[in-house]
Amino acid sequence: MFGRKKPVGSLTYLSATSEFQGDIHVEGALRVDGIIHGKVDVIGDVEISQTGLIEGPELRAHNITLHGVVKARVVADGRLTLSSTARLEGDVTANSLDIEAGAFYIGHIATTEPNPSKPLPSTAKLPELLGRED
């Protein structure tokens, strides 16, 4: 019972009639049909249904699929998918992003490379703009 580790392929489920207050750490997948108030850290994938709500300082997972509401900073090591019913309020850092028409989003987006091989060349000097002198 105590001291046993959950297999990474397991699923943690929060039903539509449930509400959780506090920080949660999940090893495996998480499906949220209910409400979570707090930091969510998942080693695996997360799906938030249309009835689901996560409100807190941060939501972190590998792949995140959002059909409901998230009000948090979002970090996706893989893909963040916002369906047409999604509502996201918070800054996003993700490897890739997929937004369907109709999704609502407020915040800043930064995408990252999973394994950056080499940095992009930097431009030492910006080109001079030409225009009229008054």
Backbone as a chain_set.jsonl record, in Angstrom:
{"seq": "MFGRKKPVGSLTYLSATSEFQGDIHVEGALRVDGIIHGKVDVIGDVEISQTGLIEGPELRAHNITLHGVVKARVVADGRLTLSSTARLEGDVTANSLDIEAGAFYIGHIATTEPNPSKPLPSTAKLPELLGRED", "coords": {"N": [[0.823, -1.183, 0.0], [1.599, 1.533, 1.095], [4.483, 3.245, -0.105], [4.586, 1.965, -2.553], [5.072, 2.47, -6.003], [3.205, 4.139, -8.518], [2.502, 2.829, -11.753], [3.818, 4.417, -14.702], [2.012, 4.506, -16.799], [-0.513, 4.849, -15.719], [-3.807, 6.26, -14.988], [-5.113, 9.156, -13.588], [-8.14, 10.371, -12.387], [-10.416, 13.035, -12.159], [-13.591, 13.569, -11.31], [-16.573, 15.193, -12.692], [-18.143, 16.102, -10.608], [-16.391, 16.656, -8.611], [-14.141, 18.577, -6.554], [-10.98, 19.896, -6.038], [-8.693, 21.155, -3.709], [-5.566, 22.543, -3.495], [-2.066, 21.659, -4.07], [-1.154, 19.37, -6.656], [0.449, 16.387, -7.653], [1.064, 14.193, -10.251], [1.941, 11.038, -11.424], [1.859, 9.757, -14.413], [-1.073, 9.812, -16.467], [-3.528, 12.478, -16.454], [-6.918, 13.218, -16.141], [-9.252, 15.743, -16.148], [-12.37, 16.461, -15.181], [-13.613, 17.868, -13.299], [-12.901, 20.37, -10.813], [-9.872, 22.004, -10.078], [-8.046, 23.738, -7.716], [-5.058, 25.063, -7.486], [-1.51, 24.256, -7.774], [-0.572, 22.233, -10.52], [1.17, 19.41, -11.376], [2.275, 17.199, -13.674], [3.58, 14.14, -14.661], [3.4, 13.093, -17.507], [0.508, 13.05, -19.622], [-2.142, 15.522, -19.869], [-5.635, 16.021, -19.853], [-8.196, 18.314, -20.045], [-11.525, 18.48, -19.676], [-14.611, 19.826, -21.155], [-16.13, 20.505, -18.935], [-14.188, 20.875, -17.098], [-11.931, 22.668, -14.895], [-8.999, 24.376, -14.145], [-7.33, 26.253, -11.841], [-4.745, 28.165, -10.778], [-1.266, 28.661, -9.763], [0.398, 27.31, -11.649], [0.327, 25.002, -14.389], [1.741, 22.075, -15.368], [2.904, 19.736, -17.698], [3.451, 16.924, -19.97], [2.052, 16.563, -22.646], [-0.741, 18.619, -23.278], [-4.179, 18.822, -23.432], [-6.801, 20.923, -23.963], [-10.131, 21.499, -23.324], [-11.771, 22.801, -21.672], [-11.483, 25.175, -19.045], [-8.62, 26.997, -18.129], [-6.814, 28.81, -15.816], [-3.918, 29.775, -15.4], [-0.301, 29.68, -15.378], [1.094, 27.95, -18.065], [2.978, 25.111, -18.844], [4.132, 23.095, -21.266], [5.859, 20.318, -22.096], [5.67, 18.927, -24.411], [3.138, 19.01, -26.68], [0.676, 21.59, -26.727], [-2.738, 21.698, -26.938], [-5.486, 23.523, -27.893], [-8.849, 23.302, -27.938], [-11.876, 24.164, -29.751], [-13.626, 24.904, -27.749], [-12.081, 25.738, -25.678], [-10.741, 27.769, -23.009], [-8.242, 29.814, -22.09], [-6.294, 31.484, -19.79], [-3.383, 32.86, -19.25], [0.235, 32.746, -19.247], [2.135, 30.905, -21.685], [4.403, 28.251, -22.216], [5.608, 26.116, -24.558], [6.453, 23.208, -26.51], [5.196, 22.716, -28.958], [2.244, 24.095, -30.497], [-1.253, 24.0, -30.876], [-4.07, 25.453, -32.019], [-7.484, 25.551, -32.207], [-10.066, 27.055, -34.235], [-12.113, 29.382, -32.618], [-11.269, 28.998, -30.029], [-10.389, 30.566, -26.92], [-7.964, 32.825, -25.78], [-5.746, 34.432, -23.58], [-2.722, 35.949, -23.004], [0.858, 35.366, -22.997], [2.871, 33.708, -25.42], [5.432, 31.319, -25.711], [7.473, 29.332, -27.656], [9.412, 26.336, -27.603], [12.321, 24.448, -28.575], [12.578, 20.907, -28.679], [15.057, 19.523, -28.647], [17.436, 21.458, -29.075], [19.661, 21.789, -31.681], [21.575, 23.574, -32.725], [22.072, 27.041, -32.077], [20.196, 29.719, -33.628], [21.656, 31.918, -36.049], [22.818, 35.093, -34.964], [21.92, 38.468, -35.661], [24.182, 40.877, -36.019], [24.18, 43.591, -36.68], [21.478, 45.696, -37.261], [19.584, 46.389, -40.229], [19.741, 49.604, -41.822], [17.081, 51.854, -41.775], [15.441, 53.427, -44.451], [14.182, 56.562, -45.266], [12.13, 59.528, -45.548], [13.647, 62.634, -44.818], [12.831, 65.128, -42.625]], "CA": [[0.0, 0.0, 0.0], [2.469, 2.691, 1.127], [5.795, 2.974, -0.661], [4.498, 1.439, -3.92], [5.0, 3.5, -7.038], [2.233, 3.921, -9.588], [3.106, 2.735, -13.078], [3.704, 5.666, -15.451], [0.877, 4.417, -17.698], [-1.776, 4.932, -14.997], [-4.65, 7.427, -15.217], [-5.787, 9.757, -12.439], [-9.358, 10.981, -12.909], [-11.188, 13.88, -11.261], [-14.922, 13.605, -11.928], [-17.233, 16.486, -12.841], [-18.741, 16.5, -9.33], [-15.305, 16.775, -7.634], [-13.364, 19.808, -6.479], [-9.75, 19.636, -5.292], [-8.01, 22.37, -3.273], [-4.192, 22.266, -3.116], [-1.149, 21.258, -5.141], [-1.29, 17.959, -7.023], [1.512, 15.815, -8.482], [0.573, 12.934, -10.81], [2.843, 10.27, -12.282], [0.954, 9.107, -15.346], [-1.975, 10.755, -17.138], [-4.563, 13.109, -15.63], [-8.134, 13.697, -16.833], [-9.972, 16.623, -15.231], [-13.734, 16.866, -15.513], [-14.021, 18.708, -12.174], [-12.217, 21.633, -10.551], [-8.655, 21.969, -9.274], [-7.5, 25.031, -7.307], [-3.702, 24.832, -7.003], [-0.474, 23.922, -8.759], [-0.736, 20.892, -11.09], [2.413, 18.922, -11.958], [1.964, 15.87, -14.193], [4.603, 13.465, -15.465], [2.518, 12.416, -18.455], [-0.382, 13.931, -20.371], [-3.317, 16.057, -19.178], [-6.792, 16.437, -20.642], [-9.2, 19.045, -19.276], [-12.754, 18.41, -20.466], [-15.409, 21.047, -21.213], [-16.588, 20.827, -17.581], [-13.007, 20.985, -16.24], [-11.349, 23.966, -14.583], [-7.794, 24.408, -13.332], [-7.004, 27.627, -11.49], [-3.634, 28.14, -9.846], [-0.07, 29.317, -10.28], [1.032, 26.654, -12.788], [-0.037, 23.687, -14.901], [2.916, 21.551, -16.072], [2.732, 18.352, -18.149], [4.079, 16.676, -21.267], [1.064, 17.044, -23.619], [-1.926, 19.16, -22.606], [-5.326, 19.038, -24.312], [-7.738, 21.753, -23.211], [-11.489, 21.726, -23.84], [-12.432, 23.592, -20.638], [-10.926, 26.455, -18.618], [-7.395, 27.023, -17.333], [-6.324, 30.13, -15.431], [-2.625, 29.454, -14.806], [0.842, 29.605, -16.278], [1.078, 26.607, -18.644], [4.242, 24.629, -19.39], [3.954, 21.806, -21.937], [7.109, 19.837, -22.671], [5.303, 18.454, -25.742], [2.152, 19.806, -27.419], [-0.502, 22.184, -26.095], [-3.839, 21.743, -27.887], [-6.671, 24.25, -27.442], [-9.988, 23.005, -28.805], [-12.745, 25.315, -30.005], [-14.333, 25.262, -26.517], [-11.081, 26.049, -24.652], [-10.541, 29.135, -22.51], [-6.962, 29.812, -21.392], [-5.814, 32.782, -19.335], [-2.075, 32.677, -18.636], [1.374, 32.628, -20.155], [2.35, 29.536, -22.164], [5.66, 27.787, -22.789], [5.308, 24.798, -25.13], [7.259, 22.779, -27.652], [4.358, 23.016, -30.125], [0.951, 24.658, -30.128], [-2.328, 23.756, -31.837], [-5.235, 26.214, -31.567], [-8.638, 25.466, -33.114], [-10.883, 28.254, -34.36], [-13.1, 29.506, -31.547], [-10.613, 28.953, -28.718], [-10.155, 31.878, -26.314], [-6.66, 32.824, -25.137], [-5.145, 35.7, -23.166], [-1.424, 35.708, -22.398], [2.061, 35.381, -23.829], [3.246, 32.36, -25.862], [6.825, 31.079, -26.1], [7.678, 27.944, -28.049], [10.779, 25.869, -27.397], [12.722, 23.268, -29.333], [12.812, 19.804, -27.76], [16.496, 19.266, -28.614], [18.055, 22.436, -29.975], [20.951, 21.31, -32.169], [22.46, 24.73, -32.689], [21.276, 28.268, -32.051], [20.083, 30.495, -34.858], [22.666, 32.979, -36.104], [22.302, 36.388, -34.544], [22.229, 39.583, -36.541], [24.971, 41.816, -35.234], [23.763, 44.952, -36.975], [20.194, 45.784, -37.939], [19.684, 47.229, -41.419], [19.322, 50.98, -41.633], [15.818, 52.164, -42.436], [15.497, 54.603, -45.321], [12.934, 57.301, -45.287], [12.275, 60.972, -45.798], [14.148, 63.462, -43.746], [12.035, 66.361, -42.548]], "C": [[0.869, 1.249, 0.0], [3.82, 2.307, 0.567], [5.762, 2.384, -2.059], [4.399, 2.604, -4.886], [3.956, 3.114, -8.06], [2.962, 3.722, -10.901], [2.859, 4.02, -13.862], [2.492, 5.656, -16.378], [-0.474, 4.56, -17.012], [-2.509, 6.242, -15.289], [-5.259, 7.872, -13.89], [-6.946, 10.559, -12.991], [-10.039, 11.791, -11.821], [-12.545, 14.116, -11.911], [-15.525, 15.007, -11.917], [-17.842, 16.988, -11.534], [-17.688, 16.705, -8.242], [-14.621, 18.132, -7.719], [-12.181, 19.548, -5.562], [-9.075, 20.953, -4.982], [-6.6, 21.994, -2.827], [-3.364, 21.852, -4.317], [-1.267, 19.759, -5.382], [-0.136, 17.552, -7.931], [1.036, 14.442, -8.93], [1.663, 12.309, -11.654], [1.971, 9.391, -13.159], [0.106, 10.178, -16.0], [-3.007, 11.296, -16.153], [-5.7, 13.564, -16.522], [-8.931, 14.486, -15.818], [-11.331, 16.967, -15.824], [-14.274, 17.816, -14.448], [-13.177, 19.965, -12.074], [-10.981, 21.384, -9.684], [-8.221, 23.403, -9.017], [-6.119, 24.756, -6.731], [-2.758, 24.514, -8.135], [-0.666, 22.475, -9.2], [0.555, 20.519, -11.812], [2.199, 17.469, -12.373], [3.149, 15.348, -14.999], [3.815, 12.544, -16.394], [1.662, 13.46, -19.131], [-1.577, 14.354, -19.531], [-4.388, 16.361, -20.202], [-7.79, 17.091, -19.709], [-10.448, 19.103, -20.137], [-13.49, 19.747, -20.452], [-15.919, 21.466, -19.845], [-15.424, 21.065, -16.626], [-12.504, 22.404, -16.088], [-10.097, 23.753, -13.747], [-7.443, 25.864, -13.13], [-5.905, 27.59, -10.443], [-2.417, 28.797, -10.451], [0.51, 28.663, -11.53], [0.406, 25.298, -13.09], [1.133, 23.216, -15.746], [2.665, 20.093, -16.409], [3.465, 18.169, -19.47], [3.184, 17.208, -22.381], [-0.167, 17.494, -22.851], [-2.996, 19.397, -23.661], [-6.394, 19.75, -23.499], [-9.043, 21.926, -23.979], [-12.248, 22.659, -22.905], [-11.696, 24.888, -20.356], [-9.65, 26.233, -17.803], [-7.023, 28.478, -17.099], [-5.039, 29.893, -14.653], [-1.536, 29.633, -15.847], [0.91, 28.16, -16.758], [2.442, 26.28, -19.236], [3.996, 23.236, -19.949], [5.275, 21.413, -22.576], [6.892, 19.313, -24.094], [4.372, 19.448, -26.403], [1.056, 20.331, -26.496], [-1.556, 22.312, -27.172], [-5.015, 22.46, -27.245], [-7.796, 23.959, -28.421], [-10.853, 24.252, -28.95], [-13.503, 25.769, -28.756], [-13.385, 25.702, -25.406], [-11.077, 27.521, -24.288], [-9.283, 29.103, -21.65], [-6.555, 31.235, -21.07], [-4.512, 32.545, -18.588], [-0.996, 32.551, -19.676], [1.649, 31.167, -20.464], [3.79, 29.361, -22.627], [5.404, 26.369, -23.27], [6.264, 24.496, -26.268], [6.493, 23.035, -28.943], [2.967, 23.393, -29.649], [-0.047, 24.432, -31.244], [-3.576, 24.44, -31.299], [-6.335, 26.111, -32.614], [-9.371, 26.8, -33.143], [-11.949, 28.251, -33.268], [-12.498, 29.459, -30.16], [-10.352, 30.377, -28.245], [-8.841, 31.82, -25.561], [-6.217, 34.231, -24.819], [-3.81, 35.358, -22.512], [-0.318, 35.774, -23.423], [2.428, 33.94, -24.176], [4.734, 32.342, -26.214], [6.939, 29.611, -26.467], [9.15, 27.602, -27.899], [11.055, 24.694, -28.302], [12.982, 22.138, -28.348], [14.288, 19.495, -27.578], [17.191, 20.249, -29.55], [19.454, 21.977, -30.37], [21.972, 22.445, -32.198], [21.607, 25.993, -32.728], [21.236, 28.942, -33.413], [21.153, 31.576, -34.874], [22.042, 34.308, -35.69], [22.731, 37.458, -35.539], [22.93, 40.634, -35.706], [24.478, 43.25, -35.436], [22.439, 44.915, -37.725], [20.33, 46.676, -39.166], [19.156, 48.631, -41.126], [18.044, 51.227, -42.416], [15.967, 53.452, -43.241], [14.159, 55.301, -45.32], [13.191, 58.759, -45.579], [12.84, 61.652, -44.584], [13.338, 64.747, -43.753], [12.832, 67.495, -41.998]], "O": [[0.887, 1.971, -0.997], [4.264, 1.171, 0.738], [6.806, 2.301, -2.706], [3.725, 3.598, -4.617], [3.819, 1.948, -8.431], [3.964, 4.395, -11.144], [1.811, 4.647, -13.709], [1.986, 6.727, -16.713], [-1.502, 4.405, -17.671], [-1.914, 7.205, -15.772], [-5.844, 7.071, -13.162], [-6.785, 11.331, -13.936], [-10.224, 11.313, -10.702], [-12.638, 14.784, -12.941], [-15.04, 15.896, -11.217], [-18.035, 18.193, -11.374], [-18.035, 16.904, -7.078], [-14.531, 18.747, -8.781], [-12.344, 19.045, -4.45], [-8.895, 21.785, -5.871], [-6.439, 21.215, -1.888], [-3.874, 21.711, -5.429], [-1.454, 18.978, -4.449], [0.217, 18.276, -8.861], [0.649, 13.615, -8.104], [2.249, 12.974, -12.509], [1.41, 8.398, -12.696], [0.522, 11.334, -16.08], [-3.319, 10.656, -15.149], [-5.476, 14.219, -17.54], [-9.256, 13.975, -14.746], [-11.429, 17.669, -16.831], [-15.278, 18.493, -14.669], [-12.784, 20.554, -13.081], [-11.035, 20.654, -8.694], [-8.046, 24.189, -9.948], [-6.009, 24.267, -5.607], [-3.144, 24.502, -9.304], [-0.895, 21.593, -8.372], [0.986, 21.21, -12.736], [1.969, 16.606, -11.526], [3.653, 16.022, -15.897], [3.6, 11.37, -16.094], [2.043, 14.628, -19.209], [-1.981, 13.65, -18.606], [-4.107, 16.886, -21.279], [-8.189, 16.504, -18.703], [-10.437, 19.707, -21.209], [-13.041, 20.696, -19.809], [-16.125, 22.656, -19.604], [-15.641, 21.419, -15.467], [-12.619, 23.231, -16.993], [-10.129, 23.029, -12.752], [-7.278, 26.621, -14.087], [-6.096, 27.054, -9.352], [-2.497, 29.417, -11.512], [1.057, 29.356, -12.388], [0.013, 24.555, -12.191], [1.491, 23.866, -16.728], [2.269, 19.303, -15.551], [4.025, 19.115, -20.023], [3.524, 18.213, -23.006], [-0.59, 16.841, -21.896], [-2.76, 20.081, -24.658], [-6.84, 19.244, -22.469], [-9.069, 22.421, -25.106], [-13.258, 23.244, -23.298], [-11.325, 25.618, -21.275], [-9.61, 25.392, -16.906], [-6.927, 29.274, -18.034], [-5.045, 29.817, -13.424], [-1.811, 29.726, -17.043], [0.796, 27.238, -15.952], [2.996, 27.05, -20.021], [3.688, 22.306, -19.204], [5.758, 22.088, -23.485], [7.832, 19.264, -24.888], [4.753, 20.59, -26.662], [0.573, 19.625, -25.611], [-1.326, 22.949, -28.2], [-5.489, 22.06, -26.182], [-7.715, 24.322, -29.595], [-10.578, 25.279, -28.329], [-13.975, 26.905, -28.706], [-13.835, 26.008, -24.302], [-11.361, 28.394, -25.108], [-9.253, 28.449, -20.608], [-6.48, 32.089, -21.953], [-4.515, 32.091, -17.444], [-1.27, 32.282, -20.846], [1.429, 30.293, -19.626], [4.333, 30.208, -23.338], [5.022, 25.508, -22.478], [6.811, 25.398, -26.903], [7.069, 23.517, -29.918], [2.563, 23.054, -28.536], [0.263, 24.643, -32.417], [-4.09, 24.06, -30.247], [-6.155, 26.523, -33.76], [-9.304, 27.578, -32.191], [-12.603, 27.236, -33.028], [-13.157, 29.847, -29.196], [-10.125, 31.28, -29.05], [-8.607, 30.889, -24.79], [-6.294, 35.123, -25.663], [-3.766, 34.566, -21.571], [-0.526, 36.183, -24.565], [2.313, 33.049, -23.335], [5.232, 33.222, -26.915], [6.55, 28.74, -25.689], [10.022, 28.459, -28.047], [10.13, 24.015, -28.748], [13.551, 22.376, -27.282], [14.726, 19.231, -26.458], [17.5, 19.909, -30.692], [20.324, 21.797, -29.518], [23.104, 22.281, -31.743], [20.541, 26.009, -33.344], [22.128, 28.758, -34.241], [21.519, 32.097, -33.821], [20.895, 34.605, -36.022], [23.781, 37.352, -36.173], [22.34, 41.212, -34.794], [24.373, 44.022, -34.483], [22.295, 44.188, -38.707], [21.112, 47.626, -39.149], [18.259, 48.822, -40.306], [17.938, 50.851, -43.583], [16.544, 54.433, -42.772], [13.114, 54.652, -45.369], [14.324, 59.172, -45.827], [12.539, 61.279, -43.451], [13.185, 65.38, -44.798], [12.317, 68.605, -41.866]]}, "num_chains": 1, "name": "protein.A"}
